[in-house]
């Protein structure tokens, strides 16, 4: 009995002393005090040092796009640092090109605020806000994809361009003990400023998708930050080539709905690809839109149709389809959205056909 | 055992009883971070520093706390806690005051916590019944020996960077083979003195 008591006391004593020591160190050594953060040479903030630049900016309600939630694995949260910040870290090298490094571009999730900093960010990021949405509708559109409609409180509005994305703040829940941000494209038309729609595919062990698919219920609240992204509808008179694979059709649906709502008649083709017939979704609405937008042709394509699909449309990868269908690309404009593999493959085809690069817009879903 | 001069232990733990090359301890970071001399040297320094001080701390805790209380069997858990806390503290200090070193080691610093060479030295010190001076010499020597091994390995790996290595052996494979060859070379020292 005595030994047991002694053992317990010794171990807890040692652990306790060390814990005390570490918390004192945390309060003194790891306490960087207040730092001055200057943004675009005009706005000045006094911030608590020691945290990453990304989370420090979030504290100040400035939301830098980040898809991985600050793990340094997406490379979206780039910020130009003009003063302070020190040398670039090994963890940033994979995402910041040597050219960008010379300009002072850094990953804001890796850079810690340890000195006064001067940074530059695009003005429109000041428009990014945090919104408190309520889930008003949720339905399965395939066995893996959910269709969500989220409503803002009365009188609250969001301004976004069709094609842009928002980030969902996934709260702590049973299967995850950290808050993470994950990016999803808006599928609804920006004409309706009070609600947004999202199409969210299930990713096994994905922190946010698991939460959405297994835990989120109607009337639940969801914190959303946005809008972000340079993938959006461009007002030109070029013929549009739109390619959306799986949930990659969401931002394109937003563009189509926007064109319908605004009565914009442009020539174009919308390629919606999936594996099997069951993986195509919201086709009724798409067909309905195409009756209004008469110059938009809709092409459904399946990569792996099964005999049960009774599929008579195009089969195979969309890049092969484009290779066959496209001829003169000089008057075209492209919107690509889906997996990086698909986009890289389509880009190959475009390069081969001298597609004007400045008119290719894409959003890679990682 | 007691009559071994600390200086003998110091040199023996660098050459004849090298932690990596004769005990094969601390292999994971040895293989992972031995591709560049500069980085491996800073990791080596960190390991040497941690080894010397944890050996000293563990010696004091063992002989002045665990032995008097008759709780020697707790040494594994106590050593591990002390090493972990010490590395945590060092990480905070380096992060704050030595940004250049922190850059070089980056996320690898916490690896030292689970570096078995660090725990190994503390345990060998108890098994071999070293005195305080002998333990410090052993800790410092083992750290320098570990540094010598990883820096040498990094040097070799930099040399063979463009060598036509069979595809399946690239990376960890060839590193393990080189480790074996280096260990053979270090056996050449073993006639000089033996400390175990």
HADDOCK unambig.tbl for C-alpha pairs under 7 A between the chains (distance, minus, plus):
assign (segid A and resid 18 and name CA) (segid B and resid 85 and name CA) 6.45 0.50 0.50
assign (segid A and resid 22 and name CA) (segid B and resid 89 and name CA) 6.55 0.50 0.50
assign (segid A and resid 29 and name CA) (segid B and resid 92 and name CA) 6.68 0.50 0.50
assign (segid A and resid 29 and name CA) (segid B and resid 93 and name CA) 6.53 0.50 0.50
assign (segid A and resid 29 and name CA) (segid B and resid 96 and name CA) 6.80 0.50 0.50
assign (segid A and resid 30 and name CA) (segid B and resid 92 and name CA) 6.17 0.50 0.50
assign (segid A and resid 30 and name CA) (segid B and resid 96 and name CA) 6.75 0.50 0.50
assign (segid A and resid 89 and name CA) (segid B and resid 103 and name CA) 5.86 0.50 0.50
assign (segid A and resid 90 and name CA) (segid B and resid 106 and name CA) 6.94 0.50 0.50
